[in-house]
């Protein structure tokens, strides 16, 4: 029975995600460790594709995790830690870049383009005029009266068409 379950348990164990944080990186203070983990989830690994340093197994991610913990143990606030790392690695490492400098342009571009597009549509609707029908000429009026006076071929009584 155990021989049958062993491969299944091994397969199940390998399917579970393993945390990238090594035991030697864990802080003794649970509050500081929780802050370190939260900050590590906000930082992008510089060598991985869109992975935070908390989940990354790369060596540079390990170094960054240790750096976060060192800064927290030194008494830095969360924003000071993020500023410190962003100053050294660039704002690319922040999953939520700050809204200042060149990033402010990126944040403002979307709403500005949307407002310009809405303004353009509004102006287009206001300038658009309903097409005024041109009056019928005397010949067209006479032809219309003749057509309306003819009996309706669909109606069996042969009654003249009624204007709709």
N, C-alpha and C positions, 0 to 999 in steps of 0.2 A: 504494500500500500504506500509506504513511504517512498519507494523507488519511483512510483508513478507520480507522486506529488512533487518530488524534488525538481524535475525539469520545469514544471508549471510554476513553482515558487521562484525558481531562478529567473524565469522569463518575466514574471510579475515584478520581481525586484529590479530588474534592469529597465523596465518600462517606467518606473517612477523617476520623476525629475530629481536630480541631486542639487542641493544648494551649492553655489560657487563659493560662498563664504567658508573659509577654512576654520577649524576649531581654534587655531592660534590667533585668529583675527578678532575673535569675540571678546568684547569688553566685559569686565566683571560687573559693572553697574548696569542693570537691566534698562534703566531709563536712557542712559547714554547709548547703549546698544540699539535700542529702538530708534533713537534719533539718527544714529549712524546708518541703520538699515533704510530709514525713510529718505535720508539724503542720498544714499547710494542708488536708490530707485529713480531719483531725479537727475542723475548724471549719466550721460551716454558714454559708452566705451569708445575711445578714439579709434580703435582698430576693428571693432565689430560693426556689423550692419544693423543699426537701430536697436542695439541691446544695451540695457543699463548695466552699470558696473556691478550691481548686486548679483545679477544672474550670469555675468560673463566669467569665463574661465581663463581669459587672457592674462598674461603677466602684468601688463600695464593696468588692467582693471584691478588686479590684486594690489598693486602699488597705490592706486587711487583710493581703494577701500581703506588701506592702512593710513593713508594721508588724511582721509576724512576722520578716522578715529583719533589720530594724533591731534588734529586741530580741535576736535571736540574735547579731548582731555586737557588741552591747553586753555580751555575756557571760551573758545569762539562760539558765537551764535550761529544758527543755521545759515543766515544770510551771509555772515562773514566767511563761513566755510565755502559756500557756493561762489562768492566773489573771489576768494583766494584761488580756487581751482580754475575758475573762468579766466582769471588774469594770466594764469600760466598755460592753459590749454586752449584758450579762446572760447567764445560763447557757443561754439559748436557742441561742446560737451554738455550744455544745459538742454534738457528736454523741453523746457519752457523758457526760451530766450527772453531777456528783459526788453521792455518796450522803450528803449532809448537809443540814440545814435542812429545807425543804419537800420537797426531793427524797427525803429519807429516808422520809418518809411515803408517797410514791408507790412507792418500792422495797419497803417493808414491807407495803403493803396487799395485794398479790397473795398472798404466802405466808400471811398472817394469815387472809384470807378462805378460802383453801384448807384450812387447818387447822381452821377453824370448821366448814366444810362436812363435812370428814371426821369430825370429832367428832360432828356432828349425825347423820350416817349411822350411826356406831358406836352411839350412844345409841339410835337408832331400832331397830337390829337387836337390841340387848340387851333393850329393853323389849317388843319384839314377842314374843308368846307363841304357841306353836303352838295352833291351834284344837283344843280337846278335843272329841271327838265326844260328843254326848249319848247316854246309854243308851236303848235301844229300850223303848217301853212294852210291856205284856203283849199288847195287841192287835197291835202291830207284830211282836212275836216270833211270835205265832201265825200271822199272815199270811205271814211269811217262811218258816216251816216248811211251810205249805201250798204255797207257790210252789215250794219246793225239792223237795217230794214229787211234784209233777206230772211226768208224763213230758215229756221234752224234745221239742218238735215238730220240731226239726232232725235229731235222731238217729233213724235208721230203726228201731232196736231198741226204742224206747219206754222206754229205761232212765231211771230217775230222774236228775235233774241232780246232778252232784257239786259240792260247794262248792268254790269257787276260792280 
